[in-house]
């Protein structure tokens, strides 16, 4: 039996899942390439797969998560890209973990909702509170005019 020789020794691979109303996997891949053109970045249907030196991967992941922290999730990948023990090119069909990713993606929106409901660390409004406040009925045009006229008359 041939001894296994890793192709990407000393690297770390992560999956970056995105389920965002504002960002697509393509948006993330462009940002990732801008932040670290030296990493191996693969755009997928669920987000990205990033491989490289562990510290560089962590830095890019932090940059990406900052774009939409309640809708971007990261998970370590156990095997490097192209690993013959796991690669679908050798196994045929979908990679065995794909169906797990598909299931996890169906749950992410609930986790995102929960994260958005948490108050900000600085004690400010949660993301959901901000959204609810924005949904309130807008000011009546007559009320806006009265506020404007009151402001004008107080200055002049």
Backbone as CSV, one residue per row, in Angstrom:
resi,resn,N_x,N_y,N_z,CA_x,CA_y,CA_z,C_x,C_y,C_z
1,UNK,0.835,-1.174,0.000,0.000,0.000,0.000,0.890,1.252,0.000
2,UNK,0.553,2.209,-0.846,1.328,3.431,-0.987,1.096,4.344,0.226
3,UNK,2.174,4.896,0.762,2.062,5.783,1.922,1.446,7.114,1.495
4,UNK,0.543,7.636,2.316,-0.113,8.910,2.032,0.868,10.067,2.226
5,UNK,0.960,10.933,1.242,1.805,12.122,1.312,0.914,13.354,1.128
6,UNK,0.721,14.143,2.186,-0.149,15.321,2.051,0.410,16.336,1.057
7,UNK,-0.456,16.870,0.231,-0.054,17.828,-0.792,0.121,19.234,-0.208
8,UNK,-0.656,19.565,0.794,-0.634,20.913,1.371,-0.229,20.847,2.839
9,UNK,0.941,20.352,3.095,1.444,20.193,4.455,1.551,21.558,5.145
10,UNK,1.080,21.617,6.407,1.179,22.842,7.193,0.110,23.876,6.892
11,UNK,-0.910,23.482,6.131,-1.983,24.433,5.819,-3.226,24.114,6.639
12,UNK,-4.141,25.040,6.602,-5.421,24.889,7.287,-6.504,25.200,6.265
13,UNK,-7.574,24.420,6.270,-8.671,24.645,5.341,-9.954,24.856,6.122
14,UNK,-10.704,25.893,5.732,-11.996,26.170,6.359,-13.055,26.345,5.286
15,UNK,-14.291,26.087,5.696,-15.448,26.428,4.891,-16.014,27.716,5.462
16,UNK,-16.401,28.620,4.596,-17.084,29.841,5.011,-18.472,29.768,4.385
17,UNK,-19.479,29.620,5.240,-20.863,29.527,4.779,-21.490,30.913,4.837
18,UNK,-22.230,31.280,3.813,-22.928,32.571,3.817,-24.399,32.332,3.500
19,UNK,-25.247,32.887,4.340,-26.701,32.857,4.126,-27.168,34.257,4.477
20,UNK,-26.862,35.182,3.579,-27.066,36.597,3.859,-27.989,37.216,2.824
21,UNK,-28.842,38.129,3.266,-29.666,38.850,2.291,-28.859,39.884,1.503
22,UNK,-27.652,40.189,1.981,-26.853,41.240,1.367,-25.598,40.758,0.642
23,UNK,-25.134,39.541,0.930,-23.882,39.048,0.354,-24.080,37.691,-0.311
24,UNK,-23.353,37.480,-1.390,-23.372,36.191,-2.071,-21.986,35.553,-1.937
25,UNK,-21.868,34.264,-2.248,-20.534,33.663,-2.269,-19.563,34.425,-3.177
26,UNK,-20.056,34.963,-4.290,-19.191,35.718,-5.198,-18.667,36.983,-4.514
27,UNK,-19.528,37.680,-3.764,-19.080,38.866,-3.027,-17.968,38.499,-2.057
28,UNK,-18.159,37.385,-1.351,-17.147,36.950,-0.384,-15.839,36.578,-1.074
29,UNK,-15.942,35.898,-2.203,-14.711,35.476,-2.877,-13.910,36.689,-3.350
30,UNK,-14.587,37.713,-3.859,-13.880,38.924,-4.285,-13.170,39.576,-3.102
31,UNK,-13.868,39.667,-1.971,-13.253,40.256,-0.778,-12.082,39.413,-0.285
32,UNK,-12.237,38.099,-0.336,-11.169,37.206,0.121,-9.942,37.337,-0.769
33,UNK,-10.137,37.395,-2.091,-9.005,37.564,-3.011,-8.306,38.901,-2.795
34,UNK,-9.095,39.948,-2.500,-8.501,41.258,-2.219,-7.651,41.200,-0.954
35,UNK,-8.162,40.512,0.071,-7.478,40.462,1.370,-6.264,39.548,1.350
36,UNK,-6.325,38.482,0.556,-5.228,37.507,0.571,-5.118,36.787,-0.763
37,UNK,-4.514,37.429,-1.750,-4.395,36.783,-3.061,-3.499,35.551,-3.043
38,UNK,-2.727,35.356,-1.978,-1.804,34.223,-1.906,-2.455,32.950,-1.363
39,UNK,-3.703,33.030,-0.890,-4.377,31.837,-0.366,-5.114,31.102,-1.478
40,UNK,-5.388,29.830,-1.245,-6.188,29.041,-2.179,-7.655,29.260,-1.780
41,UNK,-8.407,29.925,-2.646,-9.792,30.278,-2.351,-10.661,29.682,-3.448
42,UNK,-11.649,28.923,-3.020,-12.562,28.299,-3.982,-13.982,28.728,-3.627
43,UNK,-14.656,29.327,-4.600,-16.048,29.707,-4.411,-16.916,28.469,-4.593
44,UNK,-17.879,28.292,-3.714,-18.798,27.155,-3.792,-20.228,27.670,-3.768
45,UNK,-21.179,26.772,-3.884,-22.579,27.175,-3.856,-22.992,27.696,-2.480
46,UNK,-22.282,27.317,-1.425,-22.651,27.736,-0.067,-21.754,28.824,0.482
47,UNK,-20.683,29.163,-0.209,-19.756,30.171,0.286,-18.373,29.982,-0.302
48,UNK,-17.405,29.741,0.584,-16.016,29.592,0.150,-15.339,28.433,0.849
49,UNK,-14.277,27.981,0.241,-13.336,27.069,0.873,-11.994,27.778,0.789
50,UNK,-11.343,27.967,1.922,-10.088,28.714,1.962,-9.004,27.830,2.560
51,UNK,-7.863,27.753,1.880,-6.727,26.956,2.342,-5.473,27.815,2.329
52,UNK,-4.677,27.664,3.389,-3.414,28.382,3.458,-2.801,28.284,4.834
53,UNK,-1.794,29.102,5.067,-1.147,29.147,6.373,-2.222,29.512,7.416
54,UNK,-2.283,28.795,8.531,-3.361,29.002,9.506,-3.588,30.454,9.930
55,UNK,-2.525,31.207,10.193,-2.696,32.593,10.633,-3.296,33.461,9.527
56,UNK,-2.905,33.223,8.286,-3.453,33.990,7.149,-4.922,33.654,6.921
57,UNK,-5.241,32.363,7.050,-6.634,31.945,6.890,-7.488,32.610,7.966
58,UNK,-7.020,32.596,9.203,-7.772,33.209,10.308,-7.979,34.701,10.071
59,UNK,-6.968,35.375,9.543,-7.070,36.811,9.273,-8.133,37.096,8.205
60,UNK,-8.123,36.320,7.138,-9.110,36.522,6.066,-10.513,36.201,6.571
61,UNK,-10.639,35.143,7.348,-11.946,34.779,7.900,-12.487,35.912,8.772
62,UNK,-11.639,36.512,9.596,-12.073,37.634,10.437,-12.540,38.803,9.574
63,UNK,-11.833,39.066,8.498,-12.218,40.145,7.578,-13.580,39.859,6.957
64,UNK,-13.787,38.621,6.524,-15.052,38.254,5.888,-16.215,38.280,6.877
65,UNK,-16.000,37.730,8.058,-17.078,37.695,9.055,-17.514,39.096,9.463
66,UNK,-16.594,40.050,9.440,-16.929,41.431,9.810,-17.930,42.047,8.829
67,UNK,-18.019,41.511,7.614,-18.952,42.039,6.614,-20.400,41.811,7.013
68,UNK,-20.686,40.697,7.650,-22.059,40.359,8.054,-21.993,39.265,9.122
69,UNK,-21.631,39.633,10.354,-21.326,38.629,11.383,-22.474,37.686,11.757
70,UNK,-23.708,38.112,11.546,-24.815,37.222,11.913,-25.233,36.293,10.777
71,UNK,-24.587,36.429,9.610,-24.967,35.588,8.472,-23.804,34.837,7.834
72,UNK,-22.616,34.943,8.411,-21.442,34.241,7.880,-20.898,33.326,8.960
73,UNK,-20.740,32.052,8.615,-20.305,31.037,9.570,-19.093,30.301,9.022
74,UNK,-18.252,29.809,9.921,-17.001,29.177,9.522,-16.888,27.809,10.171
75,UNK,-16.336,26.872,9.416,-16.192,25.502,9.893,-14.882,24.942,9.343
76,UNK,-14.135,24.261,10.200,-12.894,23.631,9.750,-13.195,22.477,8.810
77,UNK,-12.324,22.305,7.836,-12.420,21.147,6.944,-11.354,20.152,7.379
78,UNK,-11.732,18.913,7.498,-10.825,17.892,7.993,-9.779,17.429,6.997
79,UNK,-10.037,17.577,5.716,-9.114,17.105,4.693,-8.746,18.255,3.772
80,UNK,-7.513,18.308,3.309,-7.133,19.368,2.374,-7.789,19.142,1.010
81,UNK,-7.873,20.196,0.193,-8.465,20.040,-1.133,-7.717,18.993,-1.958
82,UNK,-8.468,18.220,-2.701,-7.873,17.218,-3.584,-7.370,15.972,-2.884
83,UNK,-7.589,15.849,-1.584,-7.125,14.677,-0.843,-7.804,13.431,-1.414
84,UNK,-7.038,12.469,-1.902,-7.630,11.299,-2.564,-8.529,10.475,-1.636
85,UNK,-8.368,10.613,-0.337,-9.220,9.871,0.589,-10.612,10.465,0.668
86,UNK,-10.787,11.695,0.178,-12.059,12.394,0.346,-12.581,13.072,-0.919
87,UNK,-11.733,13.264,-1.909,-12.088,14.027,-3.102,-13.139,13.292,-3.936
88,UNK,-14.142,14.029,-4.366,-15.217,13.391,-5.144,-14.741,12.921,-6.505
89,UNK,-13.635,13.487,-6.995,-13.091,13.024,-8.272,-12.683,11.555,-8.163
90,UNK,-12.245,11.144,-6.976,-11.851,9.753,-6.752,-13.011,8.894,-6.286
91,UNK,-13.961,9.505,-5.588,-15.054,8.740,-4.993,-16.280,8.662,-5.897
92,UNK,-16.437,9.635,-6.793,-17.602,9.686,-7.670,-18.774,10.336,-6.960
93,UNK,-19.516,11.168,-7.668,-20.686,11.822,-7.098,-20.330,12.939,-6.142
94,UNK,-21.329,13.350,-5.369,-21.131,14.442,-4.416,-20.201,14.001,-3.295
95,UNK,-19.420,14.943,-2.819,-18.535,14.659,-1.692,-19.395,14.268,-0.494
96,UNK,-18.980,13.261,0.272,-19.817,12.771,1.366,-20.291,13.856,2.334
97,UNK,-19.514,14.876,2.587,-19.919,15.917,3.516,-20.881,16.930,2.944
98,UNK,-21.102,16.917,1.629,-21.963,17.911,1.006,-23.369,17.887,1.585
99,UNK,-23.907,16.708,1.806,-25.271,16.622,2.303,-25.376,17.164,3.724
100,UNK,-24.309,17.038,4.492,-24.269,17.643,5.824,-24.276,19.157,5.724
101,UNK,-23.511,19.704,4.772,-23.503,21.156,4.563,-24.899,21.638,4.171
102,UNK,-25.528,20.894,3.301,-26.856,21.264,2.837,-27.832,21.336,4.014
103,UNK,-27.753,20.362,4.917,-28.614,20.359,6.100,-28.280,21.535,7.013
104,UNK,-26.987,21.770,7.249,-26.574,22.884,8.119,-27.065,24.214,7.565
105,UNK,-27.004,24.385,6.260,-27.471,25.630,5.654,-28.961,25.846,5.885
106,UNK,-29.716,24.767,5.988,-31.149,24.923,6.242,-31.412,25.436,7.660
107,UNK,-30.442,25.309,8.563,-30.604,25.763,9.945,-30.013,27.142,10.205
108,UNK,-29.120,27.574,9.349,-28.380,28.811,9.601,-29.297,30.012,9.771
109,UNK,-30.381,30.085,9.027,-31.244,31.275,9.144,-31.806,31.414,10.555
110,UNK,-32.033,30.296,11.237,-32.537,30.365,12.612,-31.442,30.853,13.562
111,UNK,-30.233,30.413,13.320,-29.105,30.859,14.142,-28.865,32.348,13.892
112,UNK,-28.933,32.767,12.642,-28.758,34.179,12.311,-29.798,35.039,13.014
113,UNK,-31.032,34.568,13.018,-32.112,35.305,13.682,-31.824,35.447,15.172
114,UNK,-31.375,34.364,15.793,-31.040,34.410,17.214,-29.880,35.343,17.496
115,UNK,-28.858,35.311,16.645,-27.711,36.204,16.826,-28.128,37.666,16.670
116,UNK,-28.997,37.928,15.718,-29.447,39.302,15.498,-30.266,39.809,16.687
117,UNK,-30.923,38.915,17.406,-31.739,39.308,18.552,-30.902,39.613,19.792
118,UNK,-29.656,39.157,19.808,-28.801,39.426,20.969,-28.447,40.905,21.024
119,UNK,-28.419,41.476,22.225,-28.021,42.891,22.313,-26.552,43.053,21.941
120,UNK,-26.217,44.220,21.444,-24.825,44.509,21.110,-23.984,44.518,22.376
121,UNK,-22.716,44.215,22.230,-21.808,44.170,23.384,-21.721,45.506,24.099
122,UNK,-21.909,46.601,23.361,-21.800,47.922,23.982,-23.097,48.356,24.657
123,UNK,-24.079,47.464,24.708,-25.344,47.782,25.367,-26.355,48.449,24.460
124,UNK,-26.012,48.634,23.192,-26.926,49.266,22.248,-28.024,48.315,21.800
125,UNK,-28.820,48.787,20.863,-29.923,47.989,20.350,-29.416,46.749,19.614
126,UNK,-30.231,45.705,19.657,-29.906,44.529,18.861,-30.267,44.824,17.411
127,UNK,-29.755,44.017,16.496,-30.055,44.206,15.076,-31.552,44.093,14.822
128,UNK,-32.225,43.186,15.522,-33.675,43.036,15.332,-34.433,44.248,15.859
129,UNK,-33.959,44.821,16.971,-34.616,46.023,17.494,-34.499,47.179,16.511
130,UNK,-33.358,47.302,15.878,-33.168,48.352,14.876,-34.132,48.134,13.716
131,UNK,-34.244,46.888,13.250,-35.162,46.590,12.145,-36.604,46.882,12.530
132,UNK,-37.010,46.489,13.729,-38.374,46.743,14.181,-38.649,48.241,14.263
133,UNK,-37.696,48.996,14.764,-37.852,50.450,14.864,-38.038,51.049,13.470
134,UNK,-37.298,50.535,12.497,-37.405,51.049,11.131,-38.749,50.706,10.490
135,UNK,-39.384,49.618,10.960,-40.667,49.200,10.386,-41.837,50.037,10.894
136,UNK,-41.626,50.813,11.964,-42.705,51.620,12.521,-43.226,52.583,11.465
137,UNK,-44.477,52.970,11.648,-45.125,53.864,10.697,-44.314,55.157,10.542
138,UNK,-44.063,55.576,9.312,-43.312,56.817,9.111,-44.120,58.021,9.593
139,UNK,-43.432,59.122,9.829,-44.107,60.336,10.268,-45.101,60.806,9.213
140,UNK,-46.222,61.307,9.684,-47.227,61.887,8.817,-46.644,63.154,8.184
141,UNK,-46.863,63.388,6.887,-46.300,64.586,6.250,-46.705,65.888,6.953
142,UNK,-47.925,65.930,7.474,-48.361,67.129,8.204,-47.530,67.342,9.460
143,UNK,-47.202,66.240,10.140,-46.365,66.324,11.352,-44.953,66.786,10.989
144,UNK,-44.424,66.308,9.883,-43.093,66.728,9.430,-43.096,68.229,9.138
145,UNK,-44.163,68.698,8.461,-44.257,70.129,8.134,-44.318,70.970,9.411
146,UNK,-45.096,70.512,10.382,-45.209,71.245,11.642,-43.864,71.304,12.366
147,UNK,-43.112,70.192,12.366,-41.795,70.190,12.990,-40.851,71.158,12.288
148,UNK,-40.909,71.173,10.958,-40.062,72.058,10.179,-40.413,73.525,10.458
149,UNK,-41.700,73.849,10.448,-42.129,75.228,10.689,-41.750,75.673,12.100
150,UNK,-41.866,74.777,13.073,-41.477,75.107,14.448,-39.982,75.394,14.515
151,UNK,-39.190,74.637,13.813,-37.748,74.830,13.799,-37.382,76.147,13.136
152,UNK,-38.028,76.441,12.006,-37.761,77.683,11.277,-38.138,78.896,12.143
153,UNK,-39.311,78.835,12.784,-39.763,79.983,13.581,-38.895,80.194,14.833
154,UNK,-38.283,79.109,15.350,-37.432,79.269,16.537,-36.094,79.903,16.197
155,UNK,-35.707,79.881,14.912,-34.419,80.467,14.498,-34.584,81.815,13.811
156,UNK,-35.774,82.238,13.650,-35.795,83.442,12.872,-36.894,84.313,13.129
